[in-house]
Amino acid sequence: MEKQCSICGETKPLDGFYNHPKMPDGRQKRCKDCCKAAAVENWKASRERNRAYDKQRFQRPERKAAIGIYQKRRRQRFPHKDLARTMVGNAIRDGRLIRQPCEVCGDLKSQAHHDDYYKPLEVRWLCFVHHREVHGQEAVPLVSKAAA
């Protein structure tokens, strides 16, 4: 069975629509792609409000405790990654490794990226934006202090 999206007008199979118990056919009137696009736009439109909320939320003791638990589990699951990060930090501190500009754009504020965590001191230097791109994530630009 198929359904037409009320936003883009495309006809798609029912599994292309999210479930909605109050609709006659049990599916939303917008397709999943249109729902996702609307969610992204909504997030971008209320970015500052979301940031303020997140900043306040991360100060709560229960959130700090949850973050600590998450970090501990992550370090236990991926000890080689944690060791590699620690080794890079120590090497930078001791002067054995010098932070370089981003290899893509030349930004001086760069991060160490490991292509192979089993070679901990073999890193590529990337700025925040390009590091996120390498990992397939969208980099959210930071608001300048003057604009905040």
N, C-alpha and C positions, 0 to 999 in steps of 0.2 A: 504494500500500500504506500501511496505517496501523498505529500502535502505541499502546498505552496506557501512560501515564506511571505509574511505580510510586509517585510522591509525590502528585501532584495527582489522579491517576485519569482525567485527560482523554485522549481518543483524538485523536491528531494524526497528520498525515502524517509519513513518515519523515524528511523534511528539517527537521522540528521537533525532531530529536534529533541530538546530536553523534555523530560517528563513534567507534567503539570496536572495534578489530580482534578483541578476545577474546570479544565477545558473539556469539551464534549468528547474529543478523541484521545484525551489523556496526555496530550503534547502541547508545548508552548506554541504560540503563533509565529514566533521568530525562530529561524534556524540557528543552529549552534554557532555558526560563523558570525552571524549578525549579533547574537548575544555576547560573544567574546569581544567583538569590535566595540559594542556599546559599553561593556565593562571597562575596556581599556580607556575609552574616551571619558567615562565617568571618573576613573581613577586620575587621569591627567587633569581634569577640570577641578578636582578637589585635592590636588597634590599637597598643598600647604596645610590644609586641615588634617589630612592623613598623617603628615610628618609630625605635626604638633601632637596628635593623639599618640602616635607611636613613641615619640620621645617621652611623653608622660607615662605611657604604659610600661616602657622598659625600666622605669625607675621603681616600679612596684617590687616589693620583696619576693613575692611568689614568682614573678617573671624572672628576676635575677637568679633565683634558685633553679627554675626550669632551664634557663640558659646554661647554667653551670652543669646540670645533669646532661643536657644535650652535648655540650663540649666534651665532657668526660667520656660519654659513649662513643662520640666520633673519634676521639683519640685512641680508644680501645679497639675500635673497628679498623682503623687505618693507622697503625703505629708508625709505619714507614713514612707516611705523609707528615705526621707530627714531627718525627725525627728530622726529616729534610728541612722543614720550616725552621726548626730550632737551630739546625746547623747553619743555615743561611743567616739567621739573625746573629748568631755568635760570630760568624766569619765577618759580617759587616762591622760588628762592634769591635772586633780585634784587628780590623784593617786588612784581613786576608782576602776580602771580597769588597770591591768598590761598586757602589750603586752607580749605574749608568743611565743616560737618558733613554726614553722610550725608543725602541728600535723602529717604530712606525712613524711617529710624529715628532720625536725629539723632545717631548715634555720632560723636564728635569725631575718632576715628581713621579717616580716610577716604582713598580712593584716587581718582585722576582717571580717569574713563572717557571714551573718545572714541567718540562715535556716528559721527563722520566724521574719519578721520585726516588728511584734506586740509584740515581746519580745526583746526590743532593746539592753539590756545588756547581753543577752545570745548569745555569738558569738563563732565561731570556728576560730582558728588562722591558716591561710594558707599562704604559700609563693605565689608570683605572679603566678608561673607556675601552682601550684595545685589549686589556686583560679580560674584561667581560666578554668582548667579542670572541676571543679565542675559546672561551668556555661556552659560547652559544647563548649568552644572556644579554638582555638589553641593559645598557648603562643609563641610569637615570641621572641627568645632569644636576649637580648641586647648585642651589641658589646662592648667589653671592651675599655676603653679610650686608652690603649696602641695600640690597633689594629686600632683605628679610626684616 
